[in-house]
């Protein structure tokens, strides 16, 4: 598997991939998952992205982990217990499966809301989404073999967009829509 950062044009199959996987997650987690949402760039129609489906699973609490960890591992997902971001629990696709990142976050937390607001704002503002895609493509070329530098270089645009998203949320009265799965 290549370690190069690759940004590809939007694939209209991404929502269907999420829907199929979201249904699997819903069956496995039941009511433990308060929400299951398609997040990240693949969730924004028309947005160029790394070909990775990001899924956010919202739970009442992150500890104890057994109520969500055991079902997720049970369907073949790989738990990354050493994830340094303590605001989430992180899982990846089973070996040999399409790239999928599962972010388990506490419902109502800032990181959970951030991901949903960021997604919804990019869905609502094509001009901002297009600008974000241009930045991602340029950074992917510049940092093709350095994921950490790529992520760090994107940070300023994330915060610029989230400020715009916050203004948009205040103007529109944004609230998270119903769960995707």
N, C-alpha and C positions, 0 to 999 in steps of 0.2 A: 504494500500500500504506500502510495506516495505521501510524503510529508509536506509537499508543496501546498501553499494556500491557493485555492482555485475559486474564483468567483464566476459563476455561470449565469446565463440569462434565465429569467423566470421560467419555470416548468409548470404548466397547468396541471400536471399530475400530482404536484405536492399536496394540494388540499385532499385529494383522494387517499394518498398515502397516510396523511394524518388521520383522516376519518376512519380508515381501516384499523390503524394502530390504536387510535383513541377508543374504539369500540372494544378492542382487546383489553386495554387498560381498565375501562369501565367494568367489564365483566370480572376482571381479576381483583379490583379494588372495592367495588361496590360503593357503599356509603362512606367508606374511609376517605375517598376522594371527594371533597366538597366541590371541586371544579377540576376539569381537565381541559386545558386550552392549548391550541396551536399558537406558538409565539415565535419570535425571531423573524428573520428576513423571509424565510419560506412561507410565512403566514400572510405576507403582504402581496396581493395580486400585482404582478408586473415588476416586482423588485428583484434585481439581480442578487444572488446569494451564494454562499457556500452550499453545496447540495447536501445539507444536513437538516433533518426535521427536528426542531426544538419543541419540546412538550413541557408544559408546566402543569404539575399536579399540585393542587392546593389541599392541604390537610389542616385539621384543627390544631395539631401540635407536632413538632419535630421529634420530640422524645416522649415516650419510648418509640423507637423506630420499627419495632416488630410489625405493627398493624399495616404498614405500607411496604416495608423492606421485604418481608417474607413473600407476599404475593408477587412483587416485582421480580425478585430473584426466581420465584417459582415459574414465571413465564419466560425465563431465560435471560433476563437483563443482568448486566454486570454492575454491582454496586461499587462505587469508588469511595470507600470509607475515608480515604485520606484527602478528600477534596478540601482545600484550604478555606473556601468560602463557607463559613459556619451559619450563614443565613439560609442555606439550602442543603438538601441531601441530593447527591448526584448519581445517576445511573446512565449506562450506555447500552447500546444495542448488543444483542447476543453475537458471538463470533460468526462471521459469514453473512450477517444480515445488513441491510442498508443502514447507513449512518443515521443514528438517532440519539439525541441527548434528552434525558429526562431530568428536569429540575423540580424537586419536591420542595415546596415552600409553604410556610405557615399562611393560612388564609388571612387576608387583611393586612399582612405585613407590607412595609414599604417596597421590598424587592418584588413581591407578587404584584402589587399595584403598578409599579414602575414598568414591568414587562408588558402588562396589559395596556397601559396608557401609551407607551412607546409604539406598540403595534397598531393600536386604534388610530393614533394620530397620523402615522405613516399611511394607513389605509385611507384616511380622509384628505390628505394633502399630497397630491401626486408630485407637485413641484419639489417639495422637501424630500420625498422618497427618491426622486430622480437624482437630486443633488447628493443624497446619501450614497446611492449606488455608484456615482462617479468617484466619490472619495474612496469607497471600498475597493473599487477596481484599481485605482491608482496606488493605494496602499498595498494591495495584494501583489502588485508588480514590484514595488519598492522593497517589500519585506517577504518575498515569496517563500523563503526558507526559515523564517523566524516568526512563529505564531505569537510569541509573547510581545515582540516589538510591534507586530501588526495590531494586536489588541490594544496595546498602550497608545499607539498612534491614533486609533479610533476614538479614544476616550473624550477628547475635546468636542468632537462632533456629536457624540452621544449626549453630552451635557448641554450643548447648544440646542439640540433637538428637543431634549426633555424640557428645557425652559419654554420653548415654543409650545410644546404639548401641554404644559401646565397652563399657559395663557389660554390656549384653545379649550382646555377642560373647564376653566373658569367661565369662559364666554358661553360655552355650550351646555354646561351642567353635566359634563361627561360622568358617567358611572360605568363600571364594567358591565358588558352585556352578559347574557346567559352563558353558561359554560358551553364549550364547543362539543363536549362528549359526555 
